[in-house]
Amino acid sequence: MRLTSDASGVFPIAPTPFNPDGSIDWTSADRLFEFYRGIGSDGVTVLGIMGEAPKLEPEESVGLVKRAVAKMGGKPIIVGVSAPGFAAMRSLARQVMDLGAGGVMIAPPPSLRTDDQITGYYAQAVEAIGTDISFVIQDYPLTLSVVMTPAVIRKIVQDNPSCVMLKHEDWPGLEKISTLRKFQAEGSLRPISILTGNGGLFLDFEMERGADGANTGYAFPELLIDVVKLQKAGQRDAAHDIFDAHLPLLRYEQQQGVGLAVRKYTLMKRGILTHDAQRKPGASLSAAAKTEVDYLLARLAKHDPRAKV
């Protein structure tokens, strides 16, 4: 299914499952995508930052996209195609779209500093991959060190009709969502899907500011689905209640450097991944950290039975 500006709901960021020897665990990959489909995800994102995309060979990247397309039952697949050069970006983007992907996600390189550099980069990226491919802006200044103002995002969207979504993960960023929706209400910004990141850490209020859903990872993507559905149904207190129950684990998973290790360990405990391995170089959890995650899961299980692992 082609990604459009009407996209909403939850698009989990898929981690790449590895065996302890560093090879891709294709059986776990299939099980992961089947899990995402089974819980009611509205799509999925592969080859994102938390998918360890830079560590993959080109044929491995394509293989993961094939798996996702085969297992997600026609739901839109977003593929991260960020690359140092436009030739590699174009090659991967054209390949995955031919395989049935719904669109691609493009992050700005850290070297960009001025507004003109940022808007110029996206114009060149679109020229490279083709205007027929729907794309997502990834706005992640905490990791990418590129600061996009709402006005810059508006210009990228207005100048490039193939831009259909903003992956918003600025921090703090609630006011940015409000400003973009104000632009839209005033008519200076065409409608665009806004899905949020940051591991869901601010999803409770991001939905209230006008986000359409989440495009992020968390070891319990069902929680993200719950919050989005409850907020859309106007059940504010219920959304905050279930969110608050997960908040200690969400926070623990947000630690720089070990967040992916926490997520993979929890997914392994849940029986979704066979191993919690990362391809080198990668972090691993100490025995003490694993004990802390186990403690958080036990506490969460008192409020959410899905955490009983």
C-alpha positions as CSV (number, residue, x, y, z in Angstrom):
1,M,0.0,0.0,0.0
2,R,1.3,3.4,-1.0
3,L,2.0,5.8,1.9
4,T,-0.2,8.9,1.8
5,S,-0.7,12.1,3.9
6,D,-3.8,10.4,5.4
7,A,-1.6,7.8,7.3
8,S,-2.3,7.5,10.9
9,G,-2.0,5.0,13.8
10,V,1.1,3.2,14.8
11,F,4.0,2.2,12.5
12,P,6.5,0.4,14.8
13,I,10.2,0.8,14.1
14,A,11.4,-2.8,13.5
15,P,14.7,-3.8,15.1
16,T,16.8,-6.1,12.9
17,P,17.1,-9.6,14.6
18,F,20.6,-11.1,14.7
19,N,22.0,-14.4,15.7
20,P,24.9,-14.3,18.2
21,D,27.4,-14.8,15.3
22,G,26.1,-11.5,13.7
23,S,24.1,-13.1,10.9
24,I,20.5,-12.0,10.4
25,D,18.0,-14.2,12.2
26,W,15.5,-14.5,9.4
27,T,13.1,-16.7,11.5
28,S,12.8,-14.0,14.1
29,A,12.4,-11.4,11.5
30,D,9.4,-13.2,10.1
31,R,8.0,-13.7,13.6
32,L,8.5,-10.0,14.4
33,F,6.6,-8.8,11.3
34,E,3.8,-11.3,12.0
35,F,3.6,-10.0,15.5
36,Y,3.3,-6.4,14.3
37,R,0.5,-7.4,12.0
38,G,-1.3,-9.5,14.6
39,I,-1.5,-6.7,17.2
40,G,-3.1,-4.3,14.7
41,S,-0.2,-2.1,13.6
42,D,-1.1,0.2,10.8
43,G,2.2,-0.3,9.0
44,V,5.9,-0.7,9.9
45,T,9.2,1.0,9.4
46,V,12.3,-1.0,8.5
47,L,16.0,0.1,8.2
48,G,15.5,2.9,10.7
49,I,18.2,4.1,13.1
50,M,17.1,1.5,15.7
51,G,17.1,-1.1,12.9
52,E,20.9,-0.9,12.7
53,A,20.6,-0.1,9.0
54,P,24.2,1.1,8.5
55,K,25.5,-2.3,9.6
56,L,23.6,-4.2,6.9
57,E,24.8,-5.3,3.5
58,P,22.7,-4.0,0.6
59,E,21.3,-7.5,-0.1
60,E,20.4,-7.9,3.6
61,S,18.5,-4.6,3.5
62,V,16.5,-5.6,0.5
63,G,15.8,-9.0,2.1
64,L,14.3,-7.4,5.2
65,V,12.0,-5.3,3.1
66,K,10.9,-8.4,1.2
67,R,10.1,-10.1,4.5
68,A,8.1,-7.1,5.8
69,V,6.1,-6.8,2.5
70,A,5.3,-10.5,2.6
71,K,4.2,-10.6,6.3
72,M,2.4,-7.3,6.8
73,G,-0.6,-8.1,4.7
74,G,-0.6,-5.1,2.4
75,K,-0.1,-2.5,5.1
76,P,2.3,0.3,4.2
77,I,6.0,-0.3,4.7
78,I,8.2,2.7,5.3
79,V,11.9,2.1,4.5
80,G,14.8,4.2,5.8
81,V,17.0,5.0,2.8
82,S,19.3,7.7,4.3
83,A,22.8,7.4,2.9
84,P,25.9,9.5,2.6
85,G,25.4,9.9,-1.2
86,F,22.3,10.2,-3.4
87,A,23.3,7.3,-5.7
88,A,23.0,4.8,-2.9
89,M,19.8,6.4,-1.7
90,R,18.3,6.3,-5.2
91,S,19.3,2.7,-5.7
92,L,17.7,1.5,-2.4
93,A,14.6,3.6,-2.8
94,R,13.9,2.4,-6.3
95,Q,14.5,-1.3,-5.3
96,V,12.2,-1.3,-2.3
97,M,9.4,0.5,-4.1
98,D,9.6,-2.1,-6.8
99,L,9.3,-4.7,-4.0
100,G,6.1,-3.2,-2.7
101,A,7.2,-0.7,-0.1
102,G,4.8,2.2,0.6
103,G,7.4,5.0,0.9
104,V,10.8,6.0,2.2
105,M,12.2,7.9,5.1
106,I,15.0,10.4,4.6
107,A,17.0,11.9,7.5
108,P,19.2,15.0,7.0
109,P,23.0,14.5,7.3
110,P,24.5,16.0,10.4
111,S,26.5,18.5,8.4
112,L,23.5,20.6,7.5
113,R,23.3,23.8,9.5
114,T,21.3,26.6,7.7
115,D,17.7,26.6,6.7
116,D,18.7,26.9,3.0
117,Q,21.0,23.9,3.4
118,I,18.3,21.8,4.8
119,T,15.6,22.7,2.3
120,G,18.2,22.4,-0.5
121,Y,19.2,18.9,0.6
122,Y,15.6,17.6,0.5
123,A,15.1,19.1,-2.9
124,Q,18.2,17.3,-4.2
125,A,17.1,14.0,-2.4
126,V,13.7,14.1,-4.1
127,E,15.3,14.8,-7.5
128,A,17.6,11.8,-6.9
129,I,15.0,9.2,-5.9
130,G,12.2,10.5,-8.1
131,T,9.1,12.6,-7.4
132,D,6.9,9.5,-7.7
133,I,8.1,8.1,-4.4
134,S,6.3,9.2,-1.2
135,F,8.8,10.2,1.4
136,V,8.9,11.0,5.1
137,I,11.0,13.8,6.7
138,Q,12.8,12.5,9.8
139,D,13.2,15.4,12.2
140,Y,15.5,14.0,15.0
141,P,17.8,16.8,16.2
142,L,18.9,15.0,19.4
143,T,20.7,12.4,17.3
144,L,21.2,14.0,13.9
145,S,22.1,17.5,15.3
146,V,20.1,19.1,12.5
147,V,17.5,21.6,13.8
148,M,14.4,22.1,11.6
149,T,12.1,25.0,12.5
150,P,8.4,24.6,11.7
151,A,8.9,27.1,8.9
152,V,11.6,24.9,7.3
153,I,9.4,21.8,7.6
154,R,6.6,23.8,5.9
155,K,8.8,24.8,3.0
156,I,10.0,21.2,2.5
157,V,6.4,20.0,2.4
158,Q,5.1,22.8,0.2
159,D,8.0,22.5,-2.3
160,N,7.8,18.7,-2.6
161,P,4.4,17.2,-3.2
162,S,5.8,13.7,-2.7
163,C,6.4,14.6,1.0
164,V,3.5,12.9,2.8
165,M,4.7,12.5,6.4
166,L,6.8,14.1,9.2
167,K,8.4,11.8,11.6
168,H,8.5,14.2,14.5
169,E,11.0,13.5,17.3
170,D,12.2,16.8,18.4
171,W,12.6,17.2,22.2
172,P,10.9,19.3,23.5
173,G,8.6,19.3,20.5
174,L,5.0,19.7,21.6
175,E,4.9,23.4,20.5
176,K,6.3,22.4,17.1
177,I,3.3,20.1,16.5
178,S,0.9,22.8,17.5
179,T,2.6,25.3,15.2
180,L,2.5,23.0,12.2
181,R,-1.2,22.3,12.8
182,K,-1.8,26.0,13.1
183,F,-0.1,26.5,9.7
184,Q,-2.4,23.8,8.3
185,A,-5.5,25.5,9.8
186,E,-4.4,28.8,8.3
187,G,-3.9,27.3,4.9
188,S,-0.2,27.9,4.6
189,L,0.6,24.2,5.0
190,R,-1.1,21.4,3.1
191,P,-2.4,18.4,5.1
192,I,0.4,16.1,6.2
193,S,0.6,13.1,8.4
194,I,2.6,13.7,11.7
195,L,3.7,10.5,13.4
196,T,6.0,10.9,16.5
197,G,9.1,9.1,17.7
198,N,11.3,9.2,20.8
199,G,10.3,5.8,21.8
200,G,6.8,7.0,22.6
201,L,8.1,9.0,25.6
202,F,5.8,11.9,24.9
203,L,3.0,10.2,22.9
204,D,0.3,10.9,25.6
205,F,0.5,14.7,25.0
206,E,1.7,14.5,21.4
207,M,-1.7,13.1,20.4
208,E,-3.4,15.9,22.2
209,R,-1.3,18.4,20.2
210,G,-2.4,17.0,16.9
211,A,-0.2,14.1,16.1
212,D,-1.8,11.3,14.0
213,G,0.0,8.5,15.7
214,A,3.5,7.0,16.4
215,N,6.3,5.9,14.2
216,T,8.7,4.6,16.8
217,G,9.9,1.6,18.6
218,Y,9.1,0.2,22.0
219,A,9.2,-3.3,23.4
220,F,5.4,-3.1,23.8
221,P,4.1,-1.5,20.7
222,E,0.6,-2.6,21.8
223,L,0.9,0.3,24.4
224,L,1.5,2.8,21.6
225,I,-1.6,1.4,19.8
226,D,-3.6,1.7,23.0
227,V,-2.7,5.3,23.6
228,V,-3.4,6.3,20.0
229,K,-6.8,4.6,19.9
230,L,-7.9,5.9,23.3
231,Q,-6.9,9.5,22.5
232,K,-8.7,9.4,19.2
233,A,-11.7,8.1,21.0
234,G,-11.6,11.0,23.4
235,Q,-10.7,8.7,26.4
236,R,-8.0,11.0,27.8
237,D,-7.8,9.6,31.3
238,A,-7.7,6.0,30.1
239,A,-4.9,6.8,27.6
240,H,-2.9,8.5,30.4
241,D,-3.5,5.7,32.8
242,I,-2.1,2.9,30.6
243,F,0.7,5.2,29.4
244,D,1.7,6.0,33.0
245,A,1.9,2.3,33.8
246,H,4.5,1.8,31.0
247,L,6.4,5.0,31.7
248,P,9.2,3.5,33.9
249,L,10.1,1.0,31.2
250,L,9.7,3.6,28.4
251,R,12.1,5.8,30.3
252,Y,14.6,3.0,30.9
253,E,14.5,2.2,27.2
254,Q,15.4,5.8,26.4
255,Q,18.9,5.6,27.7
256,Q,21.4,6.7,25.1
257,G,23.7,3.8,24.0
258,V,21.8,0.9,25.6
259,G,18.2,1.6,24.6
260,L,18.2,-0.8,21.7
261,A,19.8,-3.5,24.0
262,V,16.9,-3.0,26.5
263,R,14.3,-3.3,23.7
264,K,15.8,-6.4,22.2
265,Y,16.2,-8.0,25.6
266,T,12.6,-7.4,26.4
267,L,11.4,-8.6,22.9
268,M,13.5,-11.8,23.6
269,K,11.8,-12.2,27.0
270,R,8.5,-11.9,25.2
271,G,9.4,-14.7,22.8
272,I,9.3,-12.5,19.7
273,L,13.1,-12.5,19.1
274,T,15.2,-15.6,19.7
275,H,18.3,-13.6,20.7
276,D,18.9,-10.0,21.9
277,A,22.1,-9.8,19.9
278,Q,23.2,-6.7,18.0
279,R,25.7,-6.7,15.1
280,K,29.0,-5.3,16.2
281,P,29.7,-2.7,17.2
282,G,26.8,-2.7,19.6
283,A,26.0,-2.4,23.3
284,S,24.9,-5.2,25.5
285,L,23.2,-5.2,28.9
286,S,25.1,-6.1,32.1
287,A,23.7,-8.6,34.5
288,A,22.6,-5.8,36.8
289,A,20.8,-4.0,33.9
290,K,18.9,-7.2,33.0
291,T,17.9,-7.6,36.6
292,E,16.5,-4.0,36.5
293,V,14.6,-4.6,33.3
294,D,13.1,-7.8,34.9
295,Y,12.1,-5.8,37.9
296,L,10.3,-3.2,35.7
297,L,8.5,-5.9,33.8
298,A,7.3,-7.5,37.0
299,R,6.0,-4.2,38.2
300,L,4.4,-3.5,34.9
301,A,2.7,-6.9,34.9
302,K,0.6,-5.8,37.9
303,H,-1.1,-3.2,35.6
304,D,-0.8,-4.8,32.2
305,P,-0.9,-8.6,31.8
306,R,1.0,-8.4,28.5
307,A,4.1,-7.8,30.6
308,K,4.0,-11.2,32.3
309,V,7.0,-12.9,30.6
